[in-house]
Amino acid sequence: MRDYPYLSWLASIGMEVIAVRELIEIMAKALVEHPDQVQVSEIAGEHASVIELRTAKEDIGKVIGKRGRNAQAMRTILNAASAKLRKRVVLEIID
C-alpha cells in the first residue's frame, strides 16, 4: 500500500476535511449545468463530519444520477479518501 505523506501534512495543519470538501465540490461542478450554483458546506464533529452538497434545482438529478449511481460513486470516493484520514465523512445531497 502506498503512503501519501501529503495527507499527514494536511492532517497536521487541520486541512483534511477541507481537502475532502474540495474533492466533492470538484466532482459536483463537473456534473452540473450551473457549476456556479454548487455549494458545499461541512459540519465537523470529533470523529465524523457531514458534507452538505447543494445545487440548482434543475441540476439535482444530474448529481444523483440514474438510480443514484452518481451519488453512490461520489460517496464511494469520499469513503476511500476519508478512510485514509481515519475519519468518517458522510455526504448529504440537499435539494
N, C-alpha and C positions, 0 to 999 in steps of 0.2 A: 504494500500500500504506500502511495506517495505521501510525503509530508508537505504541507503547504505552510511555509513559515509566515506568509503574509497574514494568514488567519490568526495566528497567535499574536502578531503585531497589532492587528485590528482589535483583538480582544483586550490587549493590554491597554489600549487607549480608549476602550469603551465604544468602538465603532462597529462591532459585529452586527448589531441589529440594523444599523443604518445601511450597511452593505447588502443585507438581505432585503431590506425595503427597496433599495435602488434596483435590485435584481427583478423584483416583482414589477416595479414601475417600467423598466425597460421592456419586459415581456408584454405587459398590457398595452403600452404605446405602440408596439409592433403589430398588435392585433386589431386595433380600433380605427375608425374613420376620423375621429376627432381626438388626436393624442393630446391636444392642449387642455382637454377637459378631464384627463386622468388625474385622480388624486389618490395618493397613498399615504395613510397615516399609521402610526404604530402606538399600541398601548403596551408598555413594558411592565412586566412583572419580575419577580425574583427568579423564578425558574422557567417561566414561559412568557411569550409575547404574542400579541394578536396584531396581525397586519390587516388593516381595512382597506379595501380597494373600491373606489367609486369611479364610475364612468358616466358618460352621457346616456340617457335612456335608450337611445337607438343603438348604442354600442354594447349594451349588456349581454345581448345574445351572442355577439362575437367573442366576448371574453369567456362566457360559459361554454360555448361550442355545442355541437350536436351531441346529445346525450351526456353533456357535461365533460366531454373529453378534454377541451382546452383547460377548464378549471382543474380537472384532476391532474393533468400534466403539470400545470403550474404548482399545484400542491406537492406533487412528487419531487420536483426540482427543489422546492422550498424545504421539504423534509430532508433531502440529501444535504443541502447547504447548512441547514441548522444542526443536523447531526454532527457535522464536522466541528461546529461551535459548541457542542454539548449543551444546547438549549432548545427547548421545544418552541416552535413557532407555528401559529395557526393562521391560515388565510381565510378571511371572510370577505365575500363579494357583496357589497351593499348596493341595493337598487334604489 
